[in-house]
Each structure stands twice: as structure tokens, then as C-alpha cells.
Amino acid sequence: AYSLEGATAFTFTDSGITAAEGDYDGYKIEGTALTINASGTYVVSGSCADGSIKIKAETEDVVLVLNGLTLTNTTTAPIVCGKSTGVTLVAQTGTENTLTDTEANNKDNENASEDAENAVLKCKDGSQVVLCGTGTLNIHAVGKNGIKSGTENDGREASLTIRELTLNIDAPVNDAINAEQTLNVESGTLNISAGDDAVHCDYTLNIGAEGTAGPVINISACYEGLEGATLSIY
């Protein structure tokens, strides 16, 4: 549950970002790069061929609403949730949103960028991120992983939870979803094509949730479909 009342809204173009002021002013704009550094509800829309959104480390209670956003970055991840952040990323009802990177976003490549994050959506160590909403999120991972979630940071556990969302991931190089600590795929529809694992977690992987019908996961290509050290399917 979230409310758009008082939300601060941003529109991306190839030349810059425009802001429609709301109740939340914890942000910084530099060209086509948006940094959020305080809690609040922020709505992003528009299209940009080389832009980014970053949630600054240790920023809690951020709701980032994707409202028809098409965002590519040529050197790094289009969206980064910094260390020990608390972020709810929502695909707004009735919208289609697309995130894409390039080969330069893979640290293993010869032409790798200094800012490479190895994922289109990067959730760093200690981040607790929920992907949700009844809209659609498309992820095209040209670099390495589609979504990457880290491990703990200074005693704070990392987690990635997917709920309700229609999530389409094309990751021909590596994993579609890769988590190091806890990954919960509670509900929604996931359509995945991966060069390596479709849904990978180093530690705890939960598919579904008690008392729910669980998600629909369609895997058209992968090495391993579901991988976790501890795997629970409800």
C-alpha cells in the first residue's frame, strides 16, 4: 500500500530531468542522473537513453514509483539501491516500464566501465528492497545479471522481495535474478530467459508465501531454474 498524495515527480528525457515539486525534497539532479537521499515517495516517468536513479546509502523508507519509465544506462546500472537502504519499488498499475544496460556494465568485460555494477537493477549489501505493484517491469540485461541483491552490511541483513509484479527479464549473459542472502518471490508473474540461472540465491530462497497461491514463473531458457542453499516452495 502506498499513496501518491504529495509525491515528488520526475520526468526523464535524453537531455535532462524535470521535477514537479511535492512534499519530498531529498533529491539531487545532475544532468540525467537522479540521486534520492531522503525518505519519501518519488514518481519517475519518461524516456532516457543514458540516465540513472540512485538511492543513496543508508536512506530508508523510499517509495520509488515507476510510472511509464524507459531508462537505459551505457556505463552502469539504470537503478542502484545503495548499501543498507530500504526501498519499495512499485510498477504503477497500467504502466509498462523498461530498464536496460550495455556490455560496459560487466566488470569481466575488456571494455568494462569503471562504474560497472554487473546488474540492471543493483541492490547493494544490506539493502532491503521490495519490488511490487500491478504494472509491468521489463529488464534487458546486456551486461551481466538482470537483478542483483547483496549480502549483509554491518550486521544488517539484505533481502529482495518480489510481490504482485509482472516481471519480464531477458539476461542472456548470466543470471536473471541473483541474491546473496534472502530472496522472496511471493507472488506475481515472472517471465525469464537467462544464460545461467533463472532465480539464484546463495542462502535462503522462498517461492510463494504461506496462505497465498504463490507466483507464476515461466522460464524459457536457463542453466538452473531455481537455486538456493535453503529452498522453500509454498
C-alpha positions in Angstrom: 0.0 0.0 0.0 1.2 3.5 -0.9 -0.1 6.9 -1.6 0.8 9.3 -4.4 -0.5 12.2 -2.5 2.3 14.7 -2.0 4.7 12.7 -4.1 7.6 14.4 -5.9 7.6 13.5 -9.6 10.4 13.4 -12.2 10.3 13.2 -16.0 13.3 11.8 -17.8 14.3 12.9 -21.3 17.6 12.4 -23.2 18.7 15.9 -22.3 17.8 16.1 -18.6 15.3 15.5 -15.8 12.4 17.9 -14.8 10.9 17.8 -11.3 7.4 18.6 -10.3 7.8 19.5 -6.6 5.9 17.6 -4.0 6.3 17.1 -0.2 9.7 15.4 -0.6 12.8 17.3 -1.5 15.5 14.8 -0.7 17.0 14.5 -4.1 19.7 15.8 -6.4 19.7 16.1 -10.2 22.9 16.2 -12.3 22.1 16.0 -16.0 20.3 12.8 -16.5 21.3 11.3 -13.1 18.9 11.4 -10.2 20.0 10.7 -6.6 17.5 10.3 -3.8 18.9 10.9 -0.4 15.9 11.1 1.9 12.8 9.2 2.7 9.6 9.9 0.7 7.5 8.9 -2.3 9.1 9.7 -5.7 7.4 9.1 -9.1 9.6 8.6 -12.2 8.4 8.6 -15.9 9.6 9.4 -19.3 12.4 8.0 -21.5 16.2 8.5 -21.4 18.9 6.8 -23.5 21.6 7.3 -20.8 20.3 8.0 -17.4 20.3 6.7 -13.8 18.5 6.6 -10.5 20.4 6.0 -7.3 19.1 5.7 -3.7 21.9 6.9 -1.5 23.4 4.6 1.1 21.5 4.2 4.4 18.4 6.0 3.1 15.3 4.4 4.5 11.6 4.5 3.7 11.9 5.3 0.0 8.9 4.5 -2.3 10.0 4.7 -6.0 7.1 4.5 -8.3 7.8 3.7 -12.0 5.0 5.4 -14.0 5.9 4.5 -17.6 9.7 4.8 -17.4 12.1 3.7 -20.1 15.6 4.0 -18.8 18.9 2.9 -20.3 22.4 3.4 -19.0 25.5 3.0 -21.1 28.1 2.6 -18.3 26.4 1.4 -15.1 23.1 0.1 -13.7 20.0 2.2 -14.5 18.8 1.8 -10.9 21.0 1.3 -7.8 19.8 0.9 -4.3 22.8 1.8 -2.1 24.1 -0.1 0.9 21.7 -0.5 3.8 18.8 1.2 2.0 15.1 0.5 2.5 13.3 0.8 -0.8 9.9 -0.2 -2.2 10.0 -0.1 -6.0 6.5 0.0 -7.5 5.4 -0.6 -11.1 2.3 1.6 -11.2 -0.9 -0.1 -12.3 -1.5 0.0 -16.0 2.1 1.1 -16.9 4.9 -0.7 -18.7 8.5 0.1 -17.6 11.7 -0.9 -19.2 15.3 -0.9 -17.8 18.3 -1.7 -20.0 22.1 -1.7 -19.6 25.0 -2.3 -22.0 28.1 -4.6 -22.2 30.1 -2.0 -20.4 28.1 -2.8 -17.2 30.0 -6.1 -16.7 33.3 -5.8 -14.8 34.5 -9.0 -16.5 34.5 -7.4 -20.0 37.5 -5.8 -21.6 35.6 -2.6 -22.3 34.0 -2.5 -18.8 33.2 0.8 -17.3 34.7 2.0 -14.0 31.2 2.3 -12.8 30.0 -1.2 -13.8 27.6 -2.8 -11.3 27.1 -6.2 -13.0 23.3 -5.8 -13.0 20.5 -3.7 -14.5 18.9 -3.3 -11.0 21.6 -3.4 -8.3 20.6 -3.7 -4.7 23.8 -3.4 -2.6 24.8 -5.1 0.6 22.4 -4.6 3.5 19.7 -3.2 1.2 16.1 -4.4 1.9 14.2 -4.0 -1.4 10.6 -4.8 -2.3 9.6 -5.0 -6.0 5.8 -4.8 -6.3 2.8 -3.2 -8.0 0.4 -4.5 -10.6 2.2 -2.9 -13.5 4.9 -4.4 -15.7 8.7 -4.2 -15.4 10.9 -5.3 -18.3 14.6 -5.8 -17.7 17.1 -6.3 -20.5 20.4 -7.3 -19.1 23.0 -6.9 -21.9 25.9 -6.6 -19.3 25.6 -9.5 -16.8 22.7 -10.0 -14.3 19.2 -8.8 -14.5 18.7 -8.1 -10.8 21.5 -8.4 -8.2 20.9 -8.3 -4.4 23.9 -8.4 -1.9 24.7 -9.8 1.5 24.6 -8.2 4.9 26.3 -4.9 5.7 27.5 -4.1 9.2 25.1 -6.6 10.7 22.1 -5.6 8.6 20.6 -8.4 6.6 20.0 -8.0 2.9 16.7 -9.1 1.3 14.9 -8.9 -2.0 11.1 -9.5 -2.2 9.1 -9.7 -5.3 5.3 -9.3 -5.0 2.4 -9.0 -7.4 4.6 -7.6 -10.2 4.6 -8.7 -13.8 8.4 -9.1 -14.3 10.0 -9.9 -17.6 13.7 -10.5 -17.6 16.0 -11.2 -20.5 19.5 -12.0 -19.3 21.5 -13.9 -21.9 24.9 -13.4 -20.2 24.3 -14.6 -16.7 21.5 -14.9 -14.0 18.1 -13.2 -14.3 17.9 -12.8 -10.6 20.9 -13.3 -8.3 20.7 -12.8 -4.5 23.4 -13.4 -1.9 21.3 -13.6 1.3 17.5 -13.8 1.2 15.2 -13.8 -1.9 11.4 -14.0 -1.6 9.3 -14.5 -4.7 5.9 -14.2 -3.1 3.5 -13.6 -6.0 3.1 -12.1 -9.4 4.2 -13.4 -12.8 7.8 -13.8 -13.8 8.8 -14.5 -17.4 12.5 -15.3 -17.6 15.2 -16.1 -20.2 18.7 -16.5 -18.7 22.1 -17.5 -19.9 22.8 -19.0 -16.5 20.4 -19.4 -13.6 16.9 -18.0 -13.7 16.4 -17.5 -9.9 19.5 -17.9 -7.9 20.1 -17.3 -4.1 23.3 -18.2 -2.2 21.4 -18.7 1.0 17.6 -18.6 1.5 15.1 -18.8 -1.4 11.4 -18.7 -0.7 8.9 -19.2 -3.6 5.4 -18.2 -2.6 4.2 -17.4 0.9 2.1 -19.3 3.4 -1.6 -18.8 2.7 -1.1 -17.5 -0.8 -1.4 -19.1 -4.3 2.2 -18.1 -5.0 3.8 -16.8 -8.2 3.7 -17.9 -11.7 7.3 -18.4 -13.0 7.8 -19.1 -16.7 11.4 -20.0 -17.7 12.1 -20.3 -21.4 15.9 -20.6 -21.1 18.3 -21.1 -18.2 21.1 -23.4 -16.7 19.4 -23.9 -13.4 15.8 -22.8 -12.8 15.6 -22.3 -9.1 18.8 -22.5 -6.9 19.2 -21.9 -3.2 21.1 -23.3 -0.3 17.7 -23.4 1.6 14.7 -23.6 -0.8 11.1 -23.4 0.4 8.2 -23.6 -2.0 4.8 -22.8 -0.7 
